[in-house]
Amino acid sequence: MTREEHLVFCKKCTNRTLDMQQGMLCNLTGLKADFAPTCSNYSLDTSIEERLNDDKHLQREDIITLVSDENLVKIKAEQNLPAAIFGGLCAGIIGALLWAVITTATGYQIGFMAIGIGAMVGLATGYFGKGIDLIFGLLGGGIALLSCILGNFLSVIGAIATYEELGYLETLVLFDYAQAIPIMSETFSPMDILFYAIATFEGYKYAFRKLTEKELSQSNK
């Protein structure tokens, strides 16, 4: 174990002591920690746990760094990729439909909708998937981007349906899908790239499991 991994436990142990020259030491041995993977003299300082932040969620990188290898395996065992795909797709489809409805109703293409879709997809992917592996972030980002494109396309369908005085489903059936890319490119603006990029980033960022310092401490017991 590295010094940083040792300190995760030492900072919460009642047998810790601080040396101004060497840093955190074991009060029983007077030495720096050298246990691997557990310490037989470890005694949890409950007052430390009470002061741990139970509101702010840690980033994926922090969780991987702070948690022990044993508990990291346990956390990863709770990951569920199929559930993450299901949750992300459901959120993406709902977001795309909302985008189309709002755009059709207002007559304006609202780029900020893409940011909302990205957050929705990411949060749903993280909630259902409980993942910390990189694949969950890539999944969230990918679904978010595809959902934005779908929302844009459905907005075009809505505009055509309104103009031609047709039903939405009827327009979907009659639409010449070979013209989808040319038509969408006409409504596309450089600013959309920024919104799509933000949506993809949010889909990635929020797709990982959320754990607080207190929850992480409890999992290390």
Contacts in CASP RR format, 6 or more apart in sequence:
PFRMAT RR
TARGET T0000
AUTHOR 0000-0000-0000
METHOD contacts of the structure
MODEL  1
MTREEHLVFCKKCTNRTLDMQQGMLCNLTGLKADFAPTCSNYSLDTSIEE
RLNDDKHLQREDIITLVSDENLVKIKAEQNLPAAIFGGLCAGIIGALLWA
VITTATGYQIGFMAIGIGAMVGLATGYFGKGIDLIFGLLGGGIALLSCIL
GNFLSVIGAIATYEELGYLETLVLFDYAQAIPIMSETFSPMDILFYAIAT
FEGYKYAFRKLTEKELSQSNK
1 35 0 8 1.000
1 36 0 8 1.000
1 37 0 8 1.000
3 32 0 8 1.000
3 33 0 8 1.000
4 65 0 8 1.000
5 68 0 8 1.000
6 32 0 8 1.000
6 33 0 8 1.000
6 34 0 8 1.000
6 35 0 8 1.000
7 24 0 8 1.000
7 33 0 8 1.000
8 66 0 8 1.000
8 68 0 8 1.000
8 220 0 8 1.000
9 33 0 8 1.000
9 39 0 8 1.000
9 42 0 8 1.000
9 68 0 8 1.000
9 220 0 8 1.000
10 16 0 8 1.000
10 24 0 8 1.000
10 26 0 8 1.000
10 33 0 8 1.000
11 24 0 8 1.000
11 48 0 8 1.000
12 44 0 8 1.000
12 45 0 8 1.000
12 48 0 8 1.000
12 49 0 8 1.000
12 217 0 8 1.000
13 39 0 8 1.000
13 42 0 8 1.000
13 43 0 8 1.000
13 44 0 8 1.000
13 45 0 8 1.000
14 43 0 8 1.000
14 44 0 8 1.000
14 45 0 8 1.000
15 26 0 8 1.000
15 27 0 8 1.000
15 28 0 8 1.000
15 41 0 8 1.000
15 42 0 8 1.000
15 43 0 8 1.000
16 24 0 8 1.000
16 25 0 8 1.000
16 26 0 8 1.000
16 27 0 8 1.000
16 45 0 8 1.000
17 24 0 8 1.000
17 25 0 8 1.000
17 26 0 8 1.000
17 27 0 8 1.000
17 30 0 8 1.000
18 24 0 8 1.000
18 25 0 8 1.000
19 25 0 8 1.000
22 32 0 8 1.000
23 32 0 8 1.000
24 32 0 8 1.000
24 33 0 8 1.000
25 31 0 8 1.000
25 32 0 8 1.000
26 32 0 8 1.000
26 33 0 8 1.000
26 41 0 8 1.000
28 41 0 8 1.000
33 39 0 8 1.000
37 68 0 8 1.000
37 69 0 8 1.000
37 70 0 8 1.000
44 221 0 8 1.000
49 214 0 8 1.000
49 217 0 8 1.000
49 218 0 8 1.000
52 212 0 8 1.000
52 213 0 8 1.000
52 214 0 8 1.000
52 217 0 8 1.000
53 212 0 8 1.000
53 213 0 8 1.000
53 214 0 8 1.000
54 212 0 8 1.000
54 213 0 8 1.000
54 214 0 8 1.000
54 215 0 8 1.000
55 212 0 8 1.000
56 212 0 8 1.000
56 213 0 8 1.000
57 210 0 8 1.000
57 211 0 8 1.000
57 212 0 8 1.000
58 66 0 8 1.000
58 210 0 8 1.000
58 211 0 8 1.000
58 212 0 8 1.000
58 213 0 8 1.000
58 216 0 8 1.000
59 208 0 8 1.000
60 132 0 8 1.000
60 208 0 8 1.000
60 209 0 8 1.000
63 75 0 8 1.000
63 132 0 8 1.000
63 209 0 8 1.000
63 211 0 8 1.000
63 216 0 8 1.000
64 72 0 8 1.000
64 132 0 8 1.000
66 216 0 8 1.000
67 75 0 8 1.000
67 216 0 8 1.000
67 219 0 8 1.000
67 220 0 8 1.000
68 220 0 8 1.000
71 219 0 8 1.000
71 220 0 8 1.000
74 219 0 8 1.000
75 132 0 8 1.000
75 209 0 8 1.000
75 211 0 8 1.000
75 219 0 8 1.000
76 131 0 8 1.000
76 132 0 8 1.000
76 133 0 8 1.000
78 130 0 8 1.000
78 131 0 8 1.000
79 129 0 8 1.000
79 130 0 8 1.000
79 131 0 8 1.000
79 132 0 8 1.000
79 133 0 8 1.000
79 136 0 8 1.000
79 209 0 8 1.000
80 128 0 8 1.000
80 129 0 8 1.000
80 130 0 8 1.000
80 131 0 8 1.000
81 129 0 8 1.000
81 135 0 8 1.000
81 136 0 8 1.000
81 139 0 8 1.000
83 128 0 8 1.000
83 129 0 8 1.000
83 130 0 8 1.000
84 125 0 8 1.000
84 126 0 8 1.000
84 128 0 8 1.000
84 129 0 8 1.000
84 131 0 8 1.000
84 136 0 8 1.000
84 139 0 8 1.000
84 140 0 8 1.000
84 207 0 8 1.000
85 139 0 8 1.000
85 143 0 8 1.000
86 128 0 8 1.000
87 124 0 8 1.000
87 125 0 8 1.000
87 127 0 8 1.000
87 128 0 8 1.000
87 129 0 8 1.000
88 121 0 8 1.000
88 122 0 8 1.000
88 124 0 8 1.000
88 125 0 8 1.000
88 128 0 8 1.000
88 139 0 8 1.000
88 140 0 8 1.000
88 143 0 8 1.000
89 143 0 8 1.000
90 124 0 8 1.000
91 117 0 8 1.000
91 120 0 8 1.000
91 121 0 8 1.000
91 122 0 8 1.000
91 123 0 8 1.000
91 124 0 8 1.000
91 125 0 8 1.000
91 143 0 8 1.000
91 147 0 8 1.000
92 117 0 8 1.000
92 120 0 8 1.000
92 121 0 8 1.000
92 124 0 8 1.000
92 143 0 8 1.000
92 144 0 8 1.000
92 147 0 8 1.000
92 150 0 8 1.000
93 147 0 8 1.000
93 150 0 8 1.000
94 120 0 8 1.000
95 113 0 8 1.000
95 116 0 8 1.000
95 117 0 8 1.000
95 120 0 8 1.000
95 147 0 8 1.000
95 151 0 8 1.000
96 117 0 8 1.000
96 147 0 8 1.000
96 148 0 8 1.000
96 150 0 8 1.000
96 151 0 8 1.000
96 154 0 8 1.000
97 151 0 8 1.000
97 154 0 8 1.000
98 113 0 8 1.000
99 110 0 8 1.000
99 113 0 8 1.000
99 114 0 8 1.000
99 117 0 8 1.000
99 148 0 8 1.000
99 151 0 8 1.000
99 152 0 8 1.000
99 154 0 8 1.000
99 155 0 8 1.000
100 151 0 8 1.000
100 154 0 8 1.000
100 155 0 8 1.000
100 157 0 8 1.000
100 158 0 8 1.000
102 110 0 8 1.000
102 113 0 8 1.000
103 109 0 8 1.000
103 110 0 8 1.000
103 113 0 8 1.000
103 155 0 8 1.000
103 158 0 8 1.000
103 159 0 8 1.000
104 155 0 8 1.000
104 158 0 8 1.000
104 159 0 8 1.000
104 161 0 8 1.000
104 162 0 8 1.000
107 159 0 8 1.000
109 152 0 8 1.000
109 155 0 8 1.000
109 187 0 8 1.000
111 191 0 8 1.000
111 192 0 8 1.000
111 195 0 8 1.000
112 195 0 8 1.000
113 151 0 8 1.000
114 148 0 8 1.000
114 192 0 8 1.000
114 195 0 8 1.000
114 196 0 8 1.000
114 198 0 8 1.000
114 199 0 8 1.000
115 195 0 8 1.000
115 198 0 8 1.000
115 199 0 8 1.000
115 202 0 8 1.000
116 199 0 8 1.000
116 202 0 8 1.000
117 144 0 8 1.000
117 147 0 8 1.000
117 148 0 8 1.000
117 151 0 8 1.000
117 199 0 8 1.000
118 141 0 8 1.000
118 144 0 8 1.000
118 147 0 8 1.000
118 148 0 8 1.000
118 198 0 8 1.000
118 199 0 8 1.000
118 200 0 8 1.000
118 202 0 8 1.000
118 203 0 8 1.000
118 206 0 8 1.000
119 202 0 8 1.000
119 203 0 8 1.000
119 206 0 8 1.000
121 140 0 8 1.000
121 141 0 8 1.000
121 143 0 8 1.000
121 144 0 8 1.000
121 147 0 8 1.000
121 202 0 8 1.000
121 203 0 8 1.000
121 206 0 8 1.000
121 207 0 8 1.000
122 137 0 8 1.000
122 140 0 8 1.000
122 141 0 8 1.000
122 143 0 8 1.000
122 144 0 8 1.000
122 202 0 8 1.000
122 203 0 8 1.000
122 204 0 8 1.000
122 205 0 8 1.000
122 206 0 8 1.000
122 207 0 8 1.000
123 206 0 8 1.000
125 136 0 8 1.000
125 137 0 8 1.000
125 139 0 8 1.000
125 140 0 8 1.000
125 143 0 8 1.000
125 203 0 8 1.000
125 206 0 8 1.000
125 207 0 8 1.000
126 136 0 8 1.000
126 206 0 8 1.000
126 207 0 8 1.000
126 208 0 8 1.000
126 209 0 8 1.000
126 210 0 8 1.000
129 136 0 8 1.000
129 209 0 8 1.000
130 209 0 8 1.000
131 207 0 8 1.000
131 208 0 8 1.000
131 209 0 8 1.000
132 208 0 8 1.000
132 209 0 8 1.000
136 207 0 8 1.000
136 208 0 8 1.000
136 209 0 8 1.000
137 203 0 8 1.000
137 204 0 8 1.000
137 205 0 8 1.000
137 207 0 8 1.000
137 208 0 8 1.000
138 204 0 8 1.000
139 207 0 8 1.000
140 203 0 8 1.000
140 204 0 8 1.000
140 206 0 8 1.000
140 207 0 8 1.000
141 199 0 8 1.000
141 200 0 8 1.000
141 201 0 8 1.000
141 202 0 8 1.000
141 203 0 8 1.000
141 204 0 8 1.000
141 207 0 8 1.000
142 200 0 8 1.000
142 203 0 8 1.000
142 204 0 8 1.000
143 203 0 8 1.000
144 199 0 8 1.000
144 200 0 8 1.000
144 202 0 8 1.000
144 203 0 8 1.000
144 204 0 8 1.000
145 196 0 8 1.000
145 199 0 8 1.000
145 200 0 8 1.000
147 199 0 8 1.000
148 195 0 8 1.000
148 196 0 8 1.000
148 199 0 8 1.000
152 184 0 8 1.000
152 187 0 8 1.000
152 188 0 8 1.000
152 192 0 8 1.000
153 180 0 8 1.000
153 184 0 8 1.000
155 187 0 8 1.000
156 180 0 8 1.000
156 183 0 8 1.000
156 184 0 8 1.000
156 187 0 8 1.000
157 168 0 8 1.000
157 171 0 8 1.000
157 172 0 8 1.000
157 175 0 8 1.000
158 168 0 8 1.000
158 171 0 8 1.000
160 166 0 8 1.000
160 171 0 8 1.000
160 175 0 8 1.000
161 167 0 8 1.000
161 168 0 8 1.000
161 170 0 8 1.000
161 171 0 8 1.000
164 171 0 8 1.000
166 174 0 8 1.000
211 219 0 8 1.000
END
